[in-house]
Amino acid sequence: MIESIKYLTGTVGPSGYGSKSTAEQVTDNCANLCFLTAIITGATSGIGAETARVLAKRGARIVIPARNLKAAEKIKASISSEFNNDNDSSLHIIVMPLDLSSLKSVRKFVSDFEALNLPLNLLINNAGKFSYDHGISEDGIEMTFATNYLGHFLLTKLLLKKMIATAKTTGIQGRIVNVSSGIHTWFSGDLIRSLGQITRDKSHYDATRAYTISKLANVLHTKELAHRLRQMGANVTVNCVHPGIVRTGLTREREGFITDFVFFLSSKLLKTIPQAAATTCYVATHPELNNVSGKYFADCNEASNSKIGYNPKEAARLWSFSEIMVSTDWKTVFAPFSAA
């Protein structure tokens, strides 16, 4: 009850920020990020676009990977026109093709990015999909999981060497931000078995459960990656964020009277997009979070997640399973569940 009141009133937490803080406000003390290069997935609309806009305003070089290149170029033009007179941001925004649901596309993107010989300081895994209909990726994985988690898992894995090298060369700590959702706490059960069921059998598919599974996977990925980075002694951190409740392109498949009515009724609970992007920008840039890793943030403050999300054994188990999924045929991966 107390937390709900704090959320609705925008009461600030220990960080000095709260649910009503905006992305621009939380980066006010980071006025010049011209020394940073950031890759932001899902930056063609909503929270990702606002994150890109604000970091570009602060001077960072922005790489926008996108499946829809036309939408990405539109965002680039919008940001460039807004800040061109200030710091010529148009020179620091790069659009590149990427379909996160395709492991082949992820590998191609990383290869193309490495060919640019750019440093990499920030990786913001923001892209998300809520699919009302059952779908399977070209790699044979349920589409929501493939897009929201597995593509980001491989992207992070392949870019990690570059991030570690950049941090070592520049002395600037690298940061990875995984955008999850508070909905991950709704899941109970065996994540991997549930994924196998919704991948193999359309009758088991439930859109909300699929989304919940993918967002819990983001949390577990954060926990295990933080552990591995510490073991490596890498000057790179990873944290996970819940942006809050906001109407974004996730609802694009169900636009209409009913969707509009539901969002109207819940309008007092919704954040604006600048508010929803605040936690991502805070975790990506704020100097107080140096050396903070493996944590979960909401409303720009550290928060608690689910019991499963805290479980290091589940995190390690998902990591091992993910390594198999990005390296072998999915039929082999899900074979143990064929009799379920």
Buried (B, 14 or more C-beta within 10 A) or exposed (E): EEEEEBBEEBBBBEBBBBBBBBBBBBBEEBEEBEEBBBBBBBBBBBBBBBBBBBBBBBBBBBBBBBBEBEBBBBBBEEBBEEBEEEBEBBEBBBBBBBBBBBBEBBBBBBEEBBEEEBBBBBBBBBBBBBBBEBBBBEBBBBBBBBBBBBBBBBBBBBBBEBBBBBBEEBEBBBBBBBBBBBBBBBBEEBBBEBBBBBBBEEEBBEBEBBBBBBBBBBBBBBBBBBBBBEEEEBBBBBBBBBBBBBBBBBBEEEEEEEBEEEBEEEEEBBBBBBBBBBBBBBBBBBEEBEEBBBBBBBBBBBBEBBEBBBBEEBBBBBBEBBEEBBEEEBEEBBEEBEEE
